[in-house]
Amino acid sequence: MTRKGVFSVFLLFSACFSLFAQGHETGNMPYVIRGEVYVDLEPIYAGHVDSEYPLSIPSAGQRALEEAAIFFSAMIYGWSFNYDVGERARRIEENLDLTPRGVIEKGDPRLSVTDVEVSDNRLKIWTDYHLTDLQQSRMQTWRSGMIRSAQGIGYGPASIAEYPGWLKLKQTALENAAKAALRTMLRGSERNRPKEVTGFISLASFPRYYIDSGRWTASARFRVQITEIIPFAVY
């Protein structure tokens, strides 16, 4: 299906997809961040067939917009985090708590779709987000010299008894990628393993998802600001 044909399908089946026809008001919003999202049209995750199978183009488009909004939120606002590093010898489990610092909704008028393609049984879209002055300031902070870079790969479950939904599985893989990124970063910078680390973390760009041995896998780059490192000696 051609890109032009895909646009026609969107407009025919859902008024929500008027977002796809929005122009770029670059004069008022000169600063733009971009990202690509794809959605499988025949989703089977962790051994479970999705609630809608196969996905219609409008449903896939709605999912893509939802993901794009989440990723833009994570790039602009990020999360505050509390990371228990964990240690087997002391029977301390590794755990990462992430709290979003801001949310962009999928219907945000600053979010637009610039390109659409259906190939290999996937819907792929390129999205733009036009930043406000305050959001641009946040992005500049994330790119300052106080911020560290980290990269990680995270996995969702291979099998589950109860299906939590496609988005939860992909979020689990992304959270595990953040955990792996923090783990690797700390190993390279801290002589002694800390007990606990707190700070802020954001996506540097949209993550890349793929299936590995039946599991959703997320490969992602992050920006990290550490505010406190608590050593085991404190305890």
Secondary structure, DSSP 4 states (H G I P E B T S, - for coil): --HHHHHHHHHHH-GGGGGGG----TTT---EEEEEEEEESS-EETTEE-SSSSPPHHHHHHHHHHHHHHHHHHHHT-EEEEEE--BGGGTB--EEEEEES----TT-TTEEEEEEEEETTEEEEEEEEE--HHHHHHHHHHTSTTPEEEEEEEE--S--SS---HHHHHHHHHHHHHHHHHHHHHHHH-SS-EEEEEEEEEESS--EEEEETTEEEEEEEEEEEEEEEEEGGG-
